[in-house]
Amino acid sequence: MTVPSITLNDSSTIPQLGFGVFLVPPEATAETVTKALEVGYRHIDTAQMYRNETGVGEAIAASGIPRDELWVTTKLDNALHRPDDARRSFAESLERLRLERVDLFLIHWPLPTLYDGDFVSTWHTLAEFVQDGRARSVGVSNFLPDHLDRIVEVTGVVPAVNQIEVHPYFTNEAGREAARRHGAAVEAWSPIARGDVLDDPVIMKIAEARGRTPSQVTLRWHLERGDIVFPKSLHEERMRENFELFDFTLTPDEVAEISALDQGPSGRRGPDPATFARI
């Protein structure tokens, strides 16, 4: 199957479907990513915080897939926001990934209650990596609308993406609208709400009518809305299931039915970026 691409505001093109390695154990990462690449994924999403960049790099190096056919994302650890720390850790990420350049590097969390509330200087630093050619694109993750407004207003540099929690129980329309307003793409993490939406009656009804699984229907809902998703799994069967999304579509009414499951902030499965402060 051909995975569609989205053109980012810096003219880079990113596969709309990727494979995430959050919570994949470091010792299992190389094997897991190898399976994902064999299934057909060409977009891998990792992070310094996941402690498994080395395994991602091993799988990529062994795959034989041309570098220009792969999209690799990693993210800055929360303890490394100060500019010199960010520069050093970025170089270390490249070494672990065995790459001369990453396709996307993100600030993982804004941490507005830490570092004297200064995530702007961190964002300035990430922009350097595009200028020196070591990152194709840079962006942010978990930035609330006011965080996004602030970095754009102060620096004039718009993130290529904002990777935020989005799923049927937390559609995060304010975050998605802020990204659209600035011309940034939305990447949806926790796209199936940690599995909680898979037995929802609305999604199960649509899945049965379509002859699909609830996971496929939910991921297709994200794609229909124009967001980028990167589901994760340790199991090859589920990897294949999550990859088979491009030979069916949902109707506008089905998309609306799923969107109506939104529970607002109470539907979050992850931390609130306004208060999250873990290093």
ZAKOLFI-530005 format. One line per field, with one value per residue (C-alpha): residue in three letters; x, y, z. Coordinates in Angstrom, 2 decimals. Example, Ala and Ser with C-alpha at 12.3 -4.5 7.8 and 13.67 -1.06 7.14 Angstrom:
2
r <- c(ALA SER)
c1 <- c(12.30 13.67)
c2 <- c(-4.50 -1.06)
c3 <- c(7.80 7.14)
% end
This chain:
279
r <- c(MET THR VAL PRO SER ILE THR LEU ASN ASP SER SER THR ILE PRO GLN LEU GLY PHE GLY VAL PHE LEU VAL PRO PRO GLU ALA THR ALA GLU THR VAL THR LYS ALA LEU GLU VAL GLY TYR ARG HIS ILE ASP THR ALA GLN MET TYR ARG ASN GLU THR GLY VAL GLY GLU ALA ILE ALA ALA SER GLY ILE PRO ARG ASP GLU LEU TRP VAL THR THR LYS LEU ASP ASN ALA LEU HIS ARG PRO ASP ASP ALA ARG ARG SER PHE ALA GLU SER LEU GLU ARG LEU ARG LEU GLU ARG VAL ASP LEU PHE LEU ILE HIS TRP PRO LEU PRO THR LEU TYR ASP GLY ASP PHE VAL SER THR TRP HIS THR LEU ALA GLU PHE VAL GLN ASP GLY ARG ALA ARG SER VAL GLY VAL SER ASN PHE LEU PRO ASP HIS LEU ASP ARG ILE VAL GLU VAL THR GLY VAL VAL PRO ALA VAL ASN GLN ILE GLU VAL HIS PRO TYR PHE THR ASN GLU ALA GLY ARG GLU ALA ALA ARG ARG HIS GLY ALA ALA VAL GLU ALA TRP SER PRO ILE ALA ARG GLY ASP VAL LEU ASP ASP PRO VAL ILE MET LYS ILE ALA GLU ALA ARG GLY ARG THR PRO SER GLN VAL THR LEU ARG TRP HIS LEU GLU ARG GLY ASP ILE VAL PHE PRO LYS SER LEU HIS GLU GLU ARG MET ARG GLU ASN PHE GLU LEU PHE ASP PHE THR LEU THR PRO ASP GLU VAL ALA GLU ILE SER ALA LEU ASP GLN GLY PRO SER GLY ARG ARG GLY PRO ASP PRO ALA THR PHE ALA ARG ILE)
c1 <- c(0.00 1.13 1.14 0.11 2.45 1.75 3.73 4.99 5.38 9.08 8.23 9.39 7.03 6.27 4.43 1.04 1.31 4.34 5.46 6.03 8.44 7.20 7.53 9.32 12.10 15.59 16.61 13.61 13.73 15.98 13.90 10.60 11.62 13.00 9.57 7.87 10.16 9.46 5.71 6.24 6.50 8.97 8.33 9.76 9.04 11.36 12.68 15.67 13.35 12.44 16.08 15.78 17.33 20.24 17.91 16.20 19.59 20.58 17.42 17.77 21.43 20.66 17.59 19.32 16.52 17.82 18.03 15.89 13.02 12.92 11.55 13.07 11.80 13.32 12.69 14.59 14.70 13.03 16.26 18.12 16.28 19.15 20.73 24.14 22.51 20.17 23.08 25.10 22.20 21.16 24.63 24.42 21.05 22.59 25.34 22.89 20.70 23.77 22.52 24.07 20.65 17.25 14.11 12.36 13.55 11.01 10.91 9.16 7.33 7.10 7.58 6.21 6.75 10.45 13.49 11.90 9.23 11.75 11.10 11.75 15.55 15.20 13.19 15.82 18.40 16.43 16.21 20.03 19.90 17.95 20.35 23.40 21.72 21.53 17.72 15.39 12.58 12.04 8.90 7.32 5.28 2.57 2.58 -0.67 -2.02 -0.48 2.90 2.73 1.73 4.62 7.44 6.18 5.69 9.15 11.22 9.25 9.99 6.90 7.24 6.77 4.53 2.99 2.73 -0.18 -2.54 -5.51 -8.03 -11.83 -12.17 -9.96 -10.20 -8.15 -9.74 -8.12 -4.66 -5.42 -6.87 -3.82 -1.54 -3.63 -3.62 0.16 0.48 1.92 0.85 -0.71 0.75 -1.62 -0.09 -2.08 -4.33 -6.45 -6.48 -4.22 -6.73 -9.67 -11.69 -11.51 -14.63 -16.61 -20.06 -19.94 -16.55 -17.46 -20.64 -18.73 -16.02 -18.59 -20.30 -16.97 -15.60 -12.65 -11.23 -11.96 -8.26 -8.34 -11.48 -10.00 -6.73 -8.64 -10.61 -7.32 -6.25 -9.59 -9.11 -5.69 -3.54 -0.36 -0.41 2.20 0.64 2.92 2.92 5.40 3.38 3.78 0.12 -1.00 1.64 0.14 -3.40 -2.50 -0.84 -3.90 -5.76 -5.67 -8.16 -11.21 -12.56 -15.10 -18.07 -18.33 -21.17 -19.00 -16.18 -18.64 -20.04 -16.56 -15.66 -18.81 -17.28 -15.04 -15.03 -13.04 -10.13 -11.52 -10.82 -7.05 -5.05 -1.75 -0.57 -1.77 1.05 0.16 1.37 3.53 6.97 8.79 12.51)
c2 <- c(0.00 3.55 5.75 9.33 12.15 15.56 18.59 20.56 24.33 24.01 22.00 18.68 15.76 13.38 10.03 10.46 7.03 6.08 3.65 4.72 3.12 4.65 1.99 -0.42 -1.86 -0.87 -4.51 -5.22 -2.06 -3.21 -6.33 -4.42 -1.66 -4.24 -5.91 -2.54 -1.71 -5.12 -4.47 -1.24 1.58 4.27 6.78 5.98 8.11 7.86 10.18 10.63 9.97 6.52 5.36 3.29 5.46 3.01 0.17 2.35 3.17 -0.50 -1.46 1.34 0.55 -3.15 -2.58 -1.58 0.91 4.08 6.93 9.22 6.73 6.98 9.63 9.57 11.70 12.08 14.48 16.47 15.07 17.22 17.52 19.04 22.24 24.63 25.55 23.95 20.77 20.67 21.04 18.31 15.88 16.42 15.41 12.34 11.41 11.49 9.16 6.71 6.76 6.38 9.28 12.47 14.13 13.51 14.39 15.92 17.00 18.13 19.77 16.93 19.00 22.78 22.48 26.00 25.77 24.86 26.68 29.98 29.32 29.72 27.34 30.10 29.85 26.09 26.66 29.13 26.38 23.78 26.20 26.08 22.39 23.16 25.94 23.67 20.86 18.28 18.39 18.57 19.98 20.99 21.21 20.91 18.43 18.97 22.74 24.43 27.23 29.98 28.20 27.97 31.61 32.68 30.95 32.13 35.70 35.92 34.02 34.26 30.56 28.37 24.72 22.21 20.14 20.09 16.53 16.50 14.06 13.47 10.62 10.24 10.83 13.95 15.49 18.49 20.89 23.93 22.46 21.39 24.80 26.61 24.46 25.15 28.87 28.90 26.51 23.63 20.03 18.02 14.70 12.73 10.71 8.11 7.80 4.99 6.43 3.65 1.15 2.61 3.47 -0.01 -1.27 1.93 1.05 3.76 2.68 -1.00 -0.36 1.41 -1.26 -4.03 -2.19 -1.70 -5.16 -3.58 -3.61 -0.80 0.14 0.49 2.62 4.89 5.35 6.00 8.71 10.47 10.26 11.58 14.62 15.27 14.42 12.33 9.14 6.60 3.67 1.28 -2.46 -5.21 -7.70 -8.08 -9.01 -5.75 -3.78 -5.13 -4.41 -0.81 -0.42 -1.52 1.78 2.95 0.72 2.14 5.49 6.76 8.90 12.45 11.24 8.44 10.89 13.18 10.32 9.43 13.09 13.43 10.99 13.85 14.23 17.46 17.75 14.89 12.61 13.08 9.91 11.77 14.71 18.28 20.24 23.31 21.62 18.68 19.19 15.86 15.79)
c3 <- c(0.00 -0.68 2.43 1.60 2.52 4.01 2.90 5.88 6.03 5.17 2.01 3.51 2.98 5.84 5.60 7.25 8.88 10.94 13.61 17.21 19.68 22.94 25.68 23.36 25.57 24.39 24.05 21.80 19.70 16.85 16.24 16.55 14.16 11.72 11.64 11.12 8.21 6.68 6.95 5.01 7.54 6.47 9.26 12.72 15.79 18.81 21.53 23.79 26.72 25.37 25.68 22.52 19.80 19.54 18.59 16.00 14.52 14.42 12.57 10.04 9.38 8.84 6.69 3.47 2.81 1.10 3.58 1.46 1.74 5.54 7.89 11.39 14.28 17.72 20.59 23.21 26.74 29.41 31.40 28.47 27.58 28.18 24.84 25.40 26.74 23.73 21.31 22.99 23.28 19.68 18.51 20.76 19.25 15.77 16.96 18.54 15.42 13.17 11.07 9.78 9.82 11.38 9.52 12.51 15.96 18.55 21.95 23.77 26.42 26.98 30.78 31.42 35.18 34.81 33.39 34.51 31.93 29.12 26.27 23.73 23.96 23.53 20.39 19.11 19.56 17.60 14.68 14.49 13.56 10.39 9.49 9.83 7.90 10.70 10.87 7.92 10.06 13.68 15.70 19.12 21.07 23.68 23.17 24.14 21.91 24.06 24.04 20.26 19.93 22.14 20.30 16.92 18.13 19.72 17.16 13.93 13.38 12.97 14.01 11.22 13.52 16.95 18.26 20.71 22.38 20.07 20.01 19.92 23.67 23.52 20.07 21.22 18.77 20.40 19.89 16.32 15.45 16.87 14.73 11.62 12.38 12.34 9.39 11.46 10.93 13.75 14.86 17.08 19.90 21.85 18.77 20.23 23.78 25.07 23.73 25.62 22.50 21.02 22.78 22.32 20.90 18.22 16.92 17.16 15.14 12.37 12.39 12.00 9.14 7.40 8.05 9.86 13.36 15.82 15.70 11.92 12.06 14.73 12.86 9.65 11.52 12.27 8.64 7.41 9.66 8.13 11.14 11.21 13.29 14.38 16.25 18.09 18.68 19.50 17.46 13.71 13.20 14.82 12.89 9.67 10.83 11.63 8.24 6.27 6.28 2.70 0.93 2.70 3.83 6.34 5.41 6.79 9.01 10.44 11.10 12.87 14.96 16.20 16.82 18.95 21.46 22.68 26.46 26.60 29.03 31.14 28.19 28.41 28.92 29.35 31.47 31.07 29.35 31.40 34.58 33.51 35.04 35.09 34.40)
% end
